[in-house]
Amino acid sequence: MAFSRVSGELLAYNIFMKKTGFENINNINIFFVLNEPKSESKKIVIMSHGFRGSSVGPARTFVNFEKLINENDISTLRFDQPCSGNSDGEYIDSSFNEWIATTTFFASKYLNLGYQVILLGQSMGATATMAATAQKDIEGKIPCIILWVPDPEIELAVIPSDICEEAGEKYKGRFWEEAKESNFFGCLDKYTEGIHLVYGENDKYVAKELRDQVIEKVKAKNQPFMILKGQDHSPWAYDLAQNVFEQELEFIKKYFV
């Protein structure tokens, strides 16, 4: 029979252990949710959310995918980027460079703890994930990545010094300048391991020309991609999302030794 017990930040279940808390990274408290199977398999998927997002993912996709991953004896970590969700900071101070550094920190932490680490990112979280793979602390150590609707950001639509507003959140234009400088395509070219890419057919945020460029580069590496018919950037129709989860679960299993 399943049971639960609250002990500080720790909840125990018959299948996995859930821990929620804060990790201090560069003097910023970063909220995280860690789910680990009791088998201690030392395999983990780290999830990075998108712009104006949080650790649950759009329409709780991270939470839903997490359940399937955990049922297959694999740990998950999802977190709120600096100035997002429950993490410290004001959204207006969001920095894409900090997003890269935070993603890299968590990947490096679990690599050093002896885990096999796979990275998953959605939207700008996918862009940050791609950039993280080229950081010296983890370069060459991530066997595969999952990219949901990455935005390559090769052109700036805002002035870096501007204060902008979108969907009730203010932010600085520098966020997008830093994203452009992260050189998504350069990092993609450099990455030689497994990639699973997903785009919505009608993505309103990433232009078709850019999506096609990403897809062609992934195809050239003989890596799989999915184009979800009739779908936008996010969220996706529930049944389609479940299909993505199932395909990607089989994909990541191939890369965990």
Buried (B, 14 or more C-beta within 10 A) or exposed (E): EEEEEEEEEEBBBEEBBBBBEBBEBEEBBBBBBBBBBEEEBBBBBBBBBBBBBBBBBBBEBBBBBBEBBBEBBBBBBBBBBBBBBBBBBEBBBBBBBBBBBBBBBBBBBBBEEEBBBBBBBBBBBBBBBBBBBBBEBBBEEBBBBBBBBBBBBEEEEBEEEEEBEEEEBEBBBBBBBBBBEBBBBEBBEEBEBBBBBBBBEEBEBBBEEBBEBBBEBBEEBEBBBBEBEEBBBBBBBEEBBBBBBEEBBEBBEEBBE
